């Protein structure tokens, strides 16, 4: 048995609406490379009393048998400056031991878009599991776009609230201006600063790591980016390429602010040292004018025999 509600509903903020801000702000933080990513709103969501407003062109359905609320047709859920847009928004609830109804799963399906002042997240399907405190966005064209930043992934964009981590999985790429970090998986780790604000301090890059700057292309097996220092470290089969020259080692430190890299045979504290090798291609020296062969003057014709 189901009943159709009005096309607009207004709910108070609680676990059901918390994913709206978590998704956009946390995933955006993972995309910011050289700037401290502030996730202040993440820590304040639980205390927030802002209402969550839901609109849907085809109405909002309450299915008591399935214990769902479903908003269909260009559905929109908004709280403050953040909104979730999708073809369908679904909330699943259950009865608590105290006899109250509690939402445990939220889904957004079909052309999902999450808009926030910091950027916009795009995907085909988003799921927020309240028990696990995890949000996962999947789809064909997963991306987050900000004013100067862009984050893409093939498999999923995720936010794990309990671990305070944002994750991009599968050919993950983060761009900021002329800087680019790529890996199989990118993990942004949040910590609380002196102002009790959540911000990204470290981004872990796992598998086939690549860093591109204006001057260099650096690859390695694993990497860590320290946001406040703008320093990235790479380990395992590290290669630094500058034009046609290449340096090979096991550990590199890349300064994304200056574009200067240092390569070593092993990470600090390692018991073994691998050799560092270099392949340097000399520049071709242009020939000077003095080295050019002199042009020979044409031979003068000799007088013909018998001339007068």
Secondary structure as UniProt FT lines:
FT   STRAND          2..5
FT   STRAND          8..12
FT   TURN            15..17
FT   HELIX           18..31
FT   STRAND          37..38
FT   HELIX           40..44
FT   HELIX           45..47
FT   STRAND          51..55
FT   TURN            57..58
FT   STRAND          60..63
FT   TURN            64..67
FT   STRAND          68..79
FT   TURN            80..81
FT   STRAND          82..95
FT   TURN            97..98
FT   STRAND          101..116
FT   TURN            117..118
FT   STRAND          119..129
FT   TURN            130..133
FT   STRAND          134..138
FT   STRAND          142..145
FT   STRAND          149..153
FT   STRAND          156..160
FT   TURN            161..164
FT   STRAND          165..176
FT   TURN            177..178
FT   STRAND          179..192
FT   TURN            194..195
FT   STRAND          198..212
FT   STRAND          217..226
FT   TURN            227..230
FT   STRAND          231..242
FT   TURN            243..244
FT   STRAND          245..255
FT   TURN            256..258
FT   STRAND          261..264
FT   TURN            268..269
FT   STRAND          277..279
FT   HELIX           289..291
FT   TURN            305..306
//
